[in-house]
Amino acid sequence: MGFCKLLKKASLVGAFFVPGIWLSAAQAEVFCPAPASLAQVHVQRVVDGDTVRLKDGRSVRMIGLNAPETGKKGLADEPYAVAARQRLQALVQASGGRVGLVVGRESKDRYGRTLAHLYGVDGENLEARLLAEGLGFQVGVAPNVDLVACQRAAENSARKARLGLWRQSPVQRVAQLKQSGFALVSGQVSKVERNRGGVWIEVQGSLVLRIAPALASQFDSAMLSGLQGKTIEARGWVHDRARRGSLKRDQARWLLPLSDPSMLNSTN
């Protein structure tokens, strides 16, 4: 993820800050309440802040939540990664190890994990709870976008209160991009172009946001046309074209695909 370096200072206070979040959670607003009927599943273990392993062998990636990465292959944990995992463990334990599960419209990711929403015994959406406590970022990836609005509201409450990951702004300027991975990026739109490859939104010459042709109808065409010259904030997984060897002359180095309108906001 691209926000790791920006939050190193925040990680120093995380151990002291997060318990305060947990204590206030009981009084917090409940976002994304559960549907009337739910499949109940047993959790074997919590892998990290957005993934659990079920006793039936399935690995479940929670929809709408992107939590900080725990360290792998010798890398350090990202800020709040441990806090996110511990909080999810506490939520699962509070439900007696059983959670409600709603599988997404797209049921599997490229790693074979089940994509689903999880709910506690009280009917609360667990992704939204972590978002409301600043322990992950909301991300809407089509077609699994049914809870985008309420999950974004949960994140906005944490952002406003400067909880967890929002204690220090994780939003990068385009010039700060250094590596591929999940990022929140802001910058001024220099050009909007449409062609057979979809809609291309160039940001300060070095980042381009792409909306695939099949997804373009999900976006407000007039809003997209009026973005030139405006400052935007985008989120998603950034790809380094130079590293992939696909960077052509006069192309932006960084590519960020957009699959849902919630991934793009105009800030002016």
N, C-alpha and C positions, 0 to 999 in steps of 0.2 A: 504494500500500500504506500501511496506517495505522501501521506501526512505524517509519517513517523518522525522525521527529523524536526518538523515544525513543533512537535509536541513534547520534545525531550524535557523541557523545563516543567511542563505540566505533570509529567510522570513522577517528578520528585515530590509533588504534593499529593499524588493520587492516593497513597496509603492513608493519609489523614482526611482527605476530602470525601472519599466514597462512602465511609460509614455514615456521614451526615446525610448523604443522598438516601441511603437505605432507611434511615429513621423517618424521613419525611415522606417515604413512598406510600405509607398507609393512608395519609391524608391527601394524596395526589389524585387528580382526575383520572377516571378510568376511560381509556381509549379503546376503540375497536372491540366492543363486547361480543361474546361468542354467539354463533347461530343457535337455533333451537335444539338441534341434535348434532352430536359429535361422536366420532369414533374415539374410543378410549384406548390408549397404548401405554405400555410400561417402558420407562426409560432405563436403560442399562447404565449409561454414563453420559456425562456432559463432556463433549470433546473440546469445545471452546465457546466463545460468546454467542455464536450463531449456529452451532451444529451439535446435534445429540445423536447418540447411538441407542437404538431400541433393542429390547430383549428379543424381538423377532428377527434381528440381524440387519434391519434397515438402518442406514445412516441418513439422517434428516437435516437438510439445510433449510433454515428458517427463511421464509419469504419476506422481503421488504426491509431486512436488517443486514447491515454489513458491519460486523464488529471488528475491532483491532485484532491483528494476527498474533497468535502466540508463537514463540520462537521455534523455528525448525532448521535443521541442517546447520546448527551452530550459531544461528542468528538470535539476537536478543528479542524478548517480547516487546511488542509495540506498546506505547503508553495506553494504560487502561485495559489491556488485553486480559490480564489476570483478574482485574476487578470485574470485567464483563463475564468471564467464565464463572467466577465465584458467585456472582449475583444470579446467573441463570441456574447454577446448582442449588442455590437457596430457594429459588422460585419452584423448581422441580421438587425439592424436598418438602416444601410447604404443601405441595399437592399430593404427598404420599408416594411420589415416584411415578404417578400416573398423570398423563396430560391428554387434553383433547387435541385431535389432529384433523386438519382440513387440507387435503392434497390440492396443489395448485392446478390451474388449467393446463399448464405444462408440468408434467409430473416428475420429470427427471432432469438433472443437469448433465453436463458433459462428463462428469466424473461418476455418473451412475447414482448419485445421491437423490433421495426423494425430496422434492420441493414442497414444503407445506407450511401452514400456519399452525402454531401451537398455542394452547390455552390452558390456564391453570384451573384448579378445581373450583375457583370462584368465578370462572367464565371470562377472566381477563386475558386479553391477547398478550403473550409473553414478549413478542417482538416490540409491541408498542410500549410495554413497561420498560424495557431496556432503553428504548429511544427516549422516553420521557425522563430517564435518569442520566442521559448523556453518555451511555455506554455503547453506542453504536450510531451509525449513520443510516438514515432512510434512503432506500434506493428502489425505484420502481422499474422492473425489467419486464416488458411485455412478453407474453400475455398475462403474467401473474401480477395484475395491478388492481385487483378488487379492493384492497384496503389502503391504497395510496393516500387518499385524503385524510383518513383518521391517523394513519401512521405519520404522515407529514405534520399533522397537528401535534402529535406527541413529541416529535423532534423539535418543533418550534417552541414548545413549552420549555424544553431543556436549553435551547439556544437562548431564549429570552432570559432565563434564570442563570445562564452561564454555568451549567452543571457539567461535570465530567469533561468530555472531549471539547466542550464549548467554553471551558474555563479560559482557554487561550485559543483565539480563532484558528481553526484548521484550514481556512480558505487560503489557497495559494494564488499568487499572481502568475500569469502565463510565464513570465520570465524566470520564475522559481522552479518550474518543472525540470526535474533531473532524472527521473526514472519512470518506467512503466508501473502501472498498478492503479488502485482506486485513489481518486483524488477529487477534491472540491476546488474548482478553478474559477477565477474571475478575470475579466479583461474586456476590452472594447472591441466590438465587432467591426471588422474592416471591410467585409464583403459577404454577401449572401448570393449563392449561385444554385441554380437548378439544372440538372441534366439527367441523362439516363441512369446515372449512378445514384440519384436521389437528390437530397438537399444538402448543400455544403455551406457551413457557416464558419468563415475564417475569422479567427480572433488574434489580432495583433501580429499577423503574419507567421506565427510559429505554432499555432494550434488550430485544428479544423474539427468542427463537430459535424458528424454525418448522420443524416436520417435516411435510412434505406427506403427505396421506392414503395415497398409493401407497407411501410409504417407511416408514410407521409400524411395519409388521410387522418391520422390520429392527432395531428398538430394543427393549430390555427394558422392557415395560410397567410392571412393578413398580418398576424402578429410576427410571423417569420420574416415577411417582406419588410416590415418596419424596424427590424433589429439593427440595421447598419448604423454605425455611429453610437449605439447604445452600449452601456456596460452591462454585461450579463454574468450570471453565476451558473456554472454547469457542474454536474457530478456524474461519475461513472468510472469505467476502467480505461485509463489512458494507455495507448500503444505507441511505442517508439518506432517510427518507420525506418529510421536510420539503422537501428539494430537489426531489424528484419530484412534489411537490404532492399526495401521497396521504395525508398525515398528518391523521387525524381527531382530534376532541376526545377527550382522555383516552387516546390511543394512545401507545405508546413511539415515540420518534423513530427509533431505530436498529433495523434488522431484519437478522438473520443466519440465512439458511436452512441447515439441517443435512440432509445426505443420507446420512450414514454415522455409526454410533456412535463411531467414532474421532475425530470432530470435537467430542465432548463428554466431559468428565471431571469427576467430583466430587472435590474436593480435601479434603473432610472427612467 
